[in-house]
């Protein structure tokens, strides 16, 4: 299939007037008119083609729409240290918000456990091909068919774990104890990894460690195959996340970073294994619902980016419903971000932070055919909505 007579924003090169050909992957693209046009091809009539949006931090499907306890599988708040939990096991792919995400051009999401525990579990990235079941639709009916990759482990600092465990008079109830729980677990996993690697290298002289599910789950993190996603709002928690990451040689991603604009220059100077420190900022469309949000400011994402932090923008669904991702990007523009950077924050930047830039986030030959077509140029705003959305080259029914 080809879409032609379109303005194409690849996010990898300057925009151009031309065409794009795709099936499951992007096959070809070029300026002007394609050599051949078939009846099945689509005339965009001057419309705009952009990559599918990526929401880099959500709880989509793991906190279900319209349900309380029965539909909330986000936090296993019975043990503060649960790196062995896999969020994929708690996701409902038939939740209606998959449909709403896709209708607004969101084709990929990161889904994370919640922030009740200092260490909450493993984060995945998935395509938004699910939704409310219909016999006539071609939507996915299991998360396994939507899954892209496991990309990191969720950590949480500050008010959330403090509040949860204070209510039951159990550790941790201070920021010191939250950090200690994290350090104790990482230190144990580090020794576990050493014994595990010694056994693999020289099984005759080194016994394998006694299997420990929690330590084993942290091996990809310690080997920097995946990233440490730190829930942190206040400036002190931001630097605790960085401090712990440096101690254990982790690649950190700052989730929310609400007060990041206050210390953006200091954050940008921090050295991390990946080279550039990253932040996933949001939600931006919410009230100051707890003490850690008292200093939220729409300038945050722009300030971090201007100082050299790699930034993505998220909804934190359901804190802000996922369908408002483009409006969240518009809010960042109101806070000083230019359009091109706002676009990067919900496409290529998000993909790079999540480590999936080889598949999504930009339009290149060989990439997944995740794209959206707009009839006009209002891409961010209350009334913006794509005319067509393709995921893996397919327009999902229903």
SEMAR-240544 format. One line per field, with one value per residue (C-alpha): residue in one letter; x, y, z. Coordinates in Angstrom, 3 decimals. Layout:
% SEMAR-240544
residu = A,...
x = X,...
y = Y,...
z = Z,...
//
This chain:
% SEMAR-240544
residu = X,X,X,X,X,X,X,X,X,X,X,X,X,X,X,X,X,X,X,X,X,X,X,X,X,X,X,X,X,X,X,X,X,X,X,X,X,X,X,X,X,X,X,X,X,X,X,X,X,X,X,X,X,X,X,X,X,X,X,X,X,X,X,X,X,X,X,X,X,X,X,X,X,X,X,X,X,X,X,X,X,X,X,X,X,X,X,X,X,X,X,X,X,X,X,X,X,X,X,X,X,X,X,X,X,X,X,X,X,X,X,X,X,X,X,X,X,X,X,X,X,X,X,X,X,X,X,X,X,X,X,X,X,X,X,X,X,X,X,X,X,X,X,X,X,X,X,X,X,X,X,X,X,X,X,X,X,X,X,X,X,X,X,X,X,X,X,X,X,X,X,X,X,X,X,X,X,X,X,X,X,X,X,X,X,X,X,X,X,X,X,X,X,X,X,X,X,X,X,X,X,X,X,X,X,X,X,X,X,X,X,X,X,X,X,X,X,X,X,X,X,X,X,X,X,X,X,X,X,X,X,X,X,X,X,X,X,X,X,X,X,X,X,X,X,X,X,X,X,X,X,X,X,X,X,X,X,X,X,X,X,X,X,X,X,X,X,X,X,X,X,X,X,X,X,X,X,X,X,X,X,X,X,X,X,X,X,X,X,X,X,X,X,X,X,X,X,X,X,X,X,X,X,X,X,X,X,X,X,X,X,X,X,X,X,X,X,X,X,X,X,X,X,X,X,X,X,X,X,X,X,X,X,X,X,X,X,X,X,X,X,X,X,X,X,X,X,X,X,X,X,X,X,X,X,X,X,X,X,X,X,X,X,X,X,X,X,X,X,X,X,X,X,X,X,X,X,X,X,X,X,X,X,X,X,X,X,X,X,X,X,X,X,X,X,X,X,X
x = 0.000,1.061,-0.097,0.823,0.367,1.286,3.651,5.780,7.459,9.874,11.501,14.796,15.133,13.416,9.756,9.039,6.097,5.895,4.729,5.311,4.885,4.405,3.064,3.993,7.206,7.990,9.126,10.003,9.305,10.224,9.523,6.961,4.703,5.352,6.139,2.942,-0.370,-2.915,-6.626,-5.884,-3.399,-4.555,-4.414,-3.689,-4.717,-2.014,-2.458,0.278,1.872,3.759,4.978,2.581,2.772,4.513,3.331,6.488,4.922,1.436,-0.484,-2.687,-4.595,-3.135,-5.498,-8.700,-11.424,-14.463,-13.292,-11.954,-10.007,-10.963,-9.433,-6.407,-3.342,-0.790,0.676,1.514,1.716,2.421,6.176,8.304,10.789,9.223,11.542,10.410,6.885,6.100,3.549,2.611,0.833,-1.561,-2.574,-6.069,-5.775,-9.564,-9.774,-11.522,-8.599,-6.598,-9.213,-9.071,-5.273,-5.251,-7.975,-5.709,-2.702,-0.917,0.505,3.008,2.925,5.219,3.286,4.708,3.843,2.838,4.876,3.704,6.895,10.512,10.975,7.747,8.494,9.382,8.154,7.066,6.390,3.409,1.518,-1.990,-3.772,-6.101,-9.461,-13.075,-13.868,-15.885,-16.340,-15.959,-12.752,-9.136,-7.935,-5.506,-7.077,-3.959,-1.118,1.444,0.507,0.979,4.252,7.438,9.982,10.691,12.570,13.261,12.486,10.264,11.687,9.860,11.171,9.504,5.915,4.232,6.137,6.408,2.639,1.725,3.940,3.339,-0.336,0.618,3.468,5.988,9.318,9.888,8.310,11.199,13.168,16.219,14.497,13.100,16.637,17.973,15.442,16.590,20.287,19.962,18.225,20.643,23.658,22.336,21.644,25.157,26.714,24.260,25.349,29.012,28.415,26.213,28.822,31.671,29.771,29.082,32.733,34.232,31.620,34.236,35.569,32.506,29.133,26.036,24.224,21.092,18.317,16.689,13.853,14.265,18.012,17.691,15.103,17.618,20.374,19.322,19.345,22.799,24.130,22.593,20.524,17.525,17.054,16.108,12.911,12.801,9.522,10.707,9.043,11.086,14.614,16.017,14.437,15.761,19.318,18.783,17.806,20.991,23.095,21.853,22.279,25.901,26.598,25.369,26.306,22.682,21.134,18.477,15.290,13.680,9.917,7.826,10.794,8.223,10.758,13.362,13.207,14.627,17.825,17.850,21.413,22.654,20.806,22.248,25.810,25.416,27.251,25.401,26.460,24.225,25.838,22.761,20.388,16.705,13.406,9.817,7.774,4.103,1.283,0.957,-2.853,-3.605,-3.992,-1.541,-3.141,-0.328,2.558,5.158,3.211,3.003,5.737,4.649,5.087,4.416,7.950,9.436,9.790,11.118,13.614,15.012,15.346,17.039,19.631,20.540,18.303,16.635,12.897,9.761,6.230,3.702,0.128,0.793,-2.591,-5.002,-3.753,-4.393,-6.487,-4.247,-6.286,-4.943,-1.276,-1.296,-2.967,-0.253,2.336,0.434,0.635,4.423,4.437,2.465,5.319,7.915,8.656,8.760,6.625,9.454,10.720,7.224,6.847,10.146,9.018,6.129,7.954,11.681,12.813,10.364,11.567,15.221,14.619,12.760,15.399,13.022,14.177,15.157,11.454,9.303,9.418,10.436,9.632,12.516,12.735,12.610,10.898,7.485,4.725,3.253,1.976,-0.911,-2.474,-3.971,-6.012,-4.607,-1.751,-3.334,-1.432,-1.477,-4.599,-8.143,-9.521,-6.615,-7.418,-5.881,-8.003,-6.177,-3.906,-1.791,-0.029,2.288,0.753,-2.778,-5.727,-7.324,-11.098,-13.381
y = 0.000,3.569,6.897,9.734,13.479,13.945,16.009,13.459,14.063,11.167,12.517,11.422,14.067,17.322,17.064,16.630,16.367,12.843,9.300,6.283,2.592,-0.065,-3.436,-4.694,-2.645,0.559,-0.512,2.756,6.494,9.424,12.966,13.910,11.275,7.507,5.818,3.744,4.411,1.629,1.868,0.584,3.405,6.462,10.062,12.096,15.280,17.320,15.794,15.110,11.736,11.335,8.345,6.805,8.454,6.686,7.157,6.362,5.824,4.437,1.906,1.043,-2.217,-2.838,-0.244,-0.967,1.490,1.790,-0.759,-0.513,-3.235,-5.970,-4.108,-2.680,-4.934,-2.129,-2.453,-5.571,-3.487,-6.409,-6.524,-3.413,-5.295,-7.098,-6.915,-10.406,-9.229,-8.878,-6.260,-8.321,-10.762,-8.042,-6.405,-6.677,-6.304,-5.895,-2.663,0.141,2.552,0.608,1.754,5.346,5.376,4.112,6.533,9.381,8.076,6.344,3.146,2.139,2.382,1.566,-0.117,-0.010,-1.355,1.328,3.236,1.750,-0.292,0.907,-1.781,-2.684,-4.991,-5.179,-2.760,-3.723,-1.944,-2.985,-2.010,-0.609,-3.218,-4.360,-3.020,-3.931,-7.334,-7.563,-10.596,-8.387,-6.618,-7.596,-6.359,-8.326,-10.426,-11.265,-9.105,-11.586,-10.546,-6.861,-7.255,-5.634,-5.918,-5.813,-2.547,-1.926,-2.205,0.190,1.916,4.456,7.116,9.580,10.007,6.995,4.129,6.185,6.639,3.061,1.448,4.125,3.130,-0.403,0.664,-1.331,-0.556,1.719,4.873,7.293,8.251,6.719,3.363,3.461,3.902,1.224,-1.315,-0.586,-0.730,-3.964,-5.673,-4.393,-5.351,-8.860,-9.127,-7.884,-10.687,-13.154,-12.029,-12.503,-16.071,-16.753,-15.444,-17.274,-20.538,-19.922,-19.094,-21.904,-24.448,-26.871,-24.438,-22.290,-23.506,-21.706,-19.476,-20.744,-19.559,-16.344,-15.010,-11.408,-11.257,-13.099,-10.598,-7.774,-9.284,-7.482,-4.221,-4.751,-5.744,-2.556,-4.528,-2.676,0.617,1.627,3.698,5.825,7.400,10.712,14.100,16.230,17.420,15.374,12.198,12.955,13.051,9.949,8.137,9.363,8.548,4.956,4.531,5.649,3.336,0.296,1.485,1.563,3.461,5.639,7.102,9.800,9.278,12.442,14.593,17.216,19.594,18.917,22.473,23.716,21.713,21.001,22.249,19.984,16.937,17.423,17.413,13.972,11.183,7.918,4.794,5.648,9.088,11.311,11.245,10.804,11.970,11.002,14.029,13.943,13.985,17.655,17.815,17.278,19.194,19.347,16.272,15.521,17.388,16.273,18.000,21.400,22.847,21.407,23.806,23.493,24.756,21.528,19.480,22.431,23.421,19.906,19.588,22.977,21.982,18.742,16.121,13.730,14.153,12.209,13.264,10.857,10.815,8.442,6.935,6.841,9.942,11.712,9.577,8.255,9.852,13.247,12.590,15.083,17.657,16.993,17.782,21.004,21.841,21.414,23.865,26.313,25.920,26.993,23.938,24.408,22.209,20.096,19.202,18.404,16.044,14.365,13.915,11.675,9.865,9.402,10.595,8.249,5.370,6.066,6.299,2.982,1.350,0.538,3.147,0.398,-0.402,2.651,6.392,7.490,6.645,4.825,1.968,-1.301,0.196,-0.982,0.637,2.562,5.846,8.262,10.511,13.922,16.015,19.264,20.601,20.630,17.690,18.751,20.160,19.562,18.961,17.051,13.525,11.434,10.350,7.032,5.093,2.108,-0.309,-2.827,-1.621,-2.515,-0.236,-1.851,-2.177,-1.001
z = 0.000,-0.692,0.677,-1.659,-2.041,1.636,3.724,5.569,8.908,9.301,12.508,10.938,8.208,7.189,6.216,2.517,0.124,-1.193,-0.636,1.560,0.738,3.412,4.369,7.847,7.528,5.679,2.201,0.516,0.454,-1.681,-2.767,-5.402,-6.918,-6.876,-10.191,-9.990,-8.272,-7.771,-6.875,-3.370,-2.701,-0.752,-1.937,1.205,-0.642,1.054,4.475,7.011,7.800,11.077,13.096,15.578,18.973,21.858,25.436,27.380,30.825,31.479,33.510,30.537,30.990,34.427,35.941,34.046,33.116,35.361,37.928,41.460,43.219,40.757,37.823,39.631,39.358,39.444,42.958,44.973,48.137,50.467,49.984,49.314,47.117,44.142,41.099,40.072,39.234,35.532,34.589,31.527,33.850,35.053,31.756,30.305,26.504,26.155,28.159,26.268,26.634,24.056,21.527,22.750,22.577,19.017,17.907,18.988,17.079,19.962,18.527,21.227,25.018,27.917,30.726,34.221,37.653,40.130,42.672,45.980,46.325,46.250,43.587,41.828,38.906,35.238,32.579,29.075,25.788,23.661,20.528,21.044,18.948,21.758,22.860,23.481,22.009,18.814,16.597,13.533,14.516,13.897,17.284,19.431,22.168,24.167,25.383,24.055,20.497,21.382,23.277,21.920,24.728,28.432,28.819,32.483,36.176,38.115,41.199,43.344,45.699,48.009,49.036,47.447,49.132,52.353,52.512,51.638,54.258,56.897,56.865,57.947,60.255,58.232,56.596,54.714,56.119,55.468,52.381,54.032,54.386,50.840,49.525,51.870,50.577,47.030,47.870,49.851,46.962,44.333,46.442,46.918,43.183,42.400,44.461,42.929,39.449,40.333,41.499,38.493,36.027,37.794,37.450,33.758,33.149,35.224,36.378,37.700,40.298,41.021,42.203,40.921,43.418,45.086,42.801,43.954,41.775,42.902,42.312,39.003,37.782,38.313,36.160,32.929,34.882,36.394,32.977,31.523,29.056,30.507,32.336,35.864,35.753,38.933,40.009,41.480,41.816,44.226,43.576,46.467,45.103,41.612,42.924,45.061,41.859,40.198,43.262,43.459,39.709,39.899,42.840,40.894,37.378,36.198,33.295,34.986,33.550,35.699,35.712,36.300,37.500,38.504,40.057,37.386,36.034,39.350,38.874,35.136,34.692,37.495,36.174,32.690,34.067,35.634,33.833,33.238,31.275,28.297,28.068,28.275,31.225,30.373,31.842,31.078,32.119,33.047,33.734,32.855,32.844,36.508,39.744,42.641,44.167,46.615,48.271,45.731,42.943,44.610,42.391,39.057,36.157,32.429,31.778,33.178,29.997,28.016,30.731,31.019,27.245,26.842,29.445,27.652,29.237,26.782,27.378,26.557,27.516,29.043,30.321,33.228,32.292,34.054,35.916,32.621,30.247,27.506,24.732,25.839,25.004,22.135,24.382,26.959,24.283,23.567,27.281,27.113,24.186,26.320,28.812,26.248,24.102,20.329,18.083,16.649,20.118,21.354,18.401,19.257,22.872,21.795,18.972,18.510,21.956,23.636,21.449,22.238,25.986,25.893,23.694,20.831,18.306,15.862,15.399,16.131,16.694,13.198,9.596,7.924,5.480,7.417,10.491,11.707,9.657,12.587,11.214,11.281,8.663,9.434,7.024,8.451,10.530,13.987,15.439,19.082,20.640,21.822,18.340,16.809,15.660,12.879,9.936,9.702,12.055,11.006,13.342,11.692,8.434,9.478,10.204,13.267,13.065,15.814
//
